[in-house]
Amino acid sequence: MSPNVALMPAAQFDYQKILENWSVHDEQSKADFLDALYDFYAPGTGCYTGLFQRFQADITEFCRHAVAQRGLSVSDLFVAGLEL
């Protein structure tokens, strides 16, 4: 290792605090959603990297279009989402 490279101290994690707030249901729901995004975008690489960011960009564009072109309000978008 180069003498000019400073080592960063190891991150200190409080695993007990993480586990106190851990929800198996919530974590499984997140994983299931990522699987659905993978199926939808079908990158075919086995890599999930960037799928959520791609979804965020796409859903933002969809909502912007719905408000600007279709005359919906932002609250209309949320109400429509609740009716799914």
TINU-451575 format. One record per residue (C-alpha): residue in three letters; x, y, z; residue number from 1. Coordinates in steps of 0.2 Angstrom, whole numbers, plus 5000, padded with zeros to 4 digits. Example, Ala and Ser with C-alpha at 12.3 -4.5 7.8 and 13.67 -1.06 7.14 Angstrom:
# residues 2
node resn: ALA, xx: 5062, yy: 4978, zz: 5039, resi: 1
node resn: SER, xx: 5068, yy: 4995, zz: 5036, resi: 2
//
This chain:
# residues 84
node resn: MET, xx: 5000, yy: 5000, zz: 5000, resi: 1
node resn: SER, xx: 5006, yy: 5017, zz: 4996, resi: 2
node resn: PRO, xx: 5012, yy: 5027, zz: 5011, resi: 3
node resn: ASN, xx: 5002, yy: 5042, zz: 5005, resi: 4
node resn: VAL, xx: 4986, yy: 5033, zz: 5007, resi: 5
node resn: ALA, xx: 4977, yy: 5036, zz: 5023, resi: 6
node resn: LEU, xx: 4966, yy: 5022, zz: 5030, resi: 7
node resn: MET, xx: 4949, yy: 5026, zz: 5035, resi: 8
node resn: PRO, xx: 4943, yy: 5020, zz: 5052, resi: 9
node resn: ALA, xx: 4931, yy: 5006, zz: 5052, resi: 10
node resn: ALA, xx: 4913, yy: 5011, zz: 5053, resi: 11
node resn: GLN, xx: 4905, yy: 5009, zz: 5069, resi: 12
node resn: PHE, xx: 4888, yy: 5001, zz: 5068, resi: 13
node resn: ASP, xx: 4876, yy: 4999, zz: 5082, resi: 14
node resn: TYR, xx: 4868, yy: 4982, zz: 5076, resi: 15
node resn: GLN, xx: 4857, yy: 4981, zz: 5091, resi: 16
node resn: LYS, xx: 4849, yy: 4998, zz: 5086, resi: 17
node resn: ILE, xx: 4847, yy: 4992, zz: 5068, resi: 18
node resn: LEU, xx: 4839, yy: 4976, zz: 5073, resi: 19
node resn: GLU, xx: 4827, yy: 4985, zz: 5085, resi: 20
node resn: ASN, xx: 4819, yy: 4994, zz: 5070, resi: 21
node resn: TRP, xx: 4821, yy: 4979, zz: 5058, resi: 22
node resn: SER, xx: 4805, yy: 4973, zz: 5050, resi: 23
node resn: VAL, xx: 4806, yy: 4957, zz: 5040, resi: 24
node resn: HIS, xx: 4789, yy: 4962, zz: 5031, resi: 25
node resn: ASP, xx: 4796, yy: 4979, zz: 5026, resi: 26
node resn: GLU, xx: 4813, yy: 4972, zz: 5020, resi: 27
node resn: GLN, xx: 4804, yy: 4958, zz: 5010, resi: 28
node resn: SER, xx: 4792, yy: 4971, zz: 5003, resi: 29
node resn: LYS, xx: 4807, yy: 4981, zz: 4997, resi: 30
node resn: ALA, xx: 4815, yy: 4966, zz: 4989, resi: 31
node resn: ASP, xx: 4799, yy: 4961, zz: 4980, resi: 32
node resn: PHE, xx: 4797, yy: 4978, zz: 4973, resi: 33
node resn: LEU, xx: 4815, yy: 4977, zz: 4966, resi: 34
node resn: ASP, xx: 4811, yy: 4960, zz: 4959, resi: 35
node resn: ALA, xx: 4796, yy: 4968, zz: 4950, resi: 36
node resn: LEU, xx: 4807, yy: 4982, zz: 4943, resi: 37
node resn: TYR, xx: 4819, yy: 4970, zz: 4937, resi: 38
node resn: ASP, xx: 4805, yy: 4960, zz: 4928, resi: 39
node resn: PHE, xx: 4798, yy: 4976, zz: 4921, resi: 40
node resn: TYR, xx: 4814, yy: 4984, zz: 4914, resi: 41
node resn: ALA, xx: 4822, yy: 4967, zz: 4910, resi: 42
node resn: PRO, xx: 4840, yy: 4972, zz: 4910, resi: 43
node resn: GLY, xx: 4845, yy: 4953, zz: 4908, resi: 44
node resn: THR, xx: 4861, yy: 4956, zz: 4917, resi: 45
node resn: GLY, xx: 4857, yy: 4949, zz: 4934, resi: 46
node resn: CYS, xx: 4861, yy: 4966, zz: 4941, resi: 47
node resn: TYR, xx: 4849, yy: 4977, zz: 4950, resi: 48
node resn: THR, xx: 4860, yy: 4992, zz: 4951, resi: 49
node resn: GLY, xx: 4852, yy: 5008, zz: 4945, resi: 50
node resn: LEU, xx: 4834, yy: 5000, zz: 4943, resi: 51
node resn: PHE, xx: 4826, yy: 5010, zz: 4957, resi: 52
node resn: GLN, xx: 4835, yy: 5026, zz: 4951, resi: 53
node resn: ARG, xx: 4828, yy: 5022, zz: 4933, resi: 54
node resn: PHE, xx: 4811, yy: 5020, zz: 4941, resi: 55
node resn: GLN, xx: 4812, yy: 5036, zz: 4950, resi: 56
node resn: ALA, xx: 4816, yy: 5045, zz: 4934, resi: 57
node resn: ASP, xx: 4802, yy: 5037, zz: 4924, resi: 58
node resn: ILE, xx: 4789, yy: 5040, zz: 4937, resi: 59
node resn: THR, xx: 4794, yy: 5058, zz: 4939, resi: 60
node resn: GLU, xx: 4792, yy: 5060, zz: 4920, resi: 61
node resn: PHE, xx: 4775, yy: 5051, zz: 4920, resi: 62
node resn: CYS, xx: 4769, yy: 5062, zz: 4934, resi: 63
node resn: ARG, xx: 4776, yy: 5078, zz: 4926, resi: 64
node resn: HIS, xx: 4767, yy: 5073, zz: 4910, resi: 65
node resn: ALA, xx: 4751, yy: 5069, zz: 4919, resi: 66
node resn: VAL, xx: 4751, yy: 5086, zz: 4927, resi: 67
node resn: ALA, xx: 4757, yy: 5097, zz: 4912, resi: 68
node resn: GLN, xx: 4748, yy: 5088, zz: 4898, resi: 69
node resn: ARG, xx: 4732, yy: 5080, zz: 4906, resi: 70
node resn: GLY, xx: 4728, yy: 5094, zz: 4918, resi: 71
node resn: LEU, xx: 4729, yy: 5083, zz: 4933, resi: 72
node resn: SER, xx: 4734, yy: 5090, zz: 4950, resi: 73
node resn: VAL, xx: 4748, yy: 5082, zz: 4961, resi: 74
node resn: SER, xx: 4734, yy: 5077, zz: 4973, resi: 75
node resn: ASP, xx: 4725, yy: 5069, zz: 4959, resi: 76
node resn: LEU, xx: 4740, yy: 5057, zz: 4956, resi: 77
node resn: PHE, xx: 4740, yy: 5052, zz: 4975, resi: 78
node resn: VAL, xx: 4721, yy: 5049, zz: 4975, resi: 79
node resn: ALA, xx: 4723, yy: 5038, zz: 4959, resi: 80
node resn: GLY, xx: 4737, yy: 5029, zz: 4967, resi: 81
node resn: LEU, xx: 4726, yy: 5025, zz: 4982, resi: 82
node resn: GLU, xx: 4712, yy: 5018, zz: 4971, resi: 83
node resn: LEU, xx: 4723, yy: 5005, zz: 4964, resi: 84
//
